[in-house]
Amino acid sequence: MGKLTYDSSLTADFDDRVLAHIQLVIGTKLRRGESFYFSWRDDPLAGGGRSTVWLHPGIPLAFKYFGSRVPSLNREWVEALSLAANSSAGLQVVPEPTAATVTVTV
């Protein structure tokens, strides 16, 4: 399980593979100077519910992976996540398409 830390105050746990995909999408949008919402479901053990943050290039983010290997990335999943990030609802973790995976350097 990896961790996303937002503004040094909020952390969210994600599977390393999921985190690698959302890092690529978030990094692409922030590099372009684009701000957007990111929403996820909270772990039921942490009280459940849903969280949403406003991502902006000036707000610090940290991605912490607990695995030692870089996960392979699915290009179709990156595209699906990018479409979600470009919507008015913002980035949400959508199910991974069942296409072949393509390794991309993060």
Secondary structure as UniProt FT lines:
FT   STRAND          2..6
FT   TURN            7..9
FT   STRAND          10..14
FT   HELIX           16..31
FT   TURN            32..33
FT   STRAND          36..41
FT   HELIX           44..46
FT   STRAND          50..55
FT   TURN            57..58
FT   STRAND          61..64
FT   HELIX           75..85
FT   TURN            88..89
FT   STRAND          91..92
//
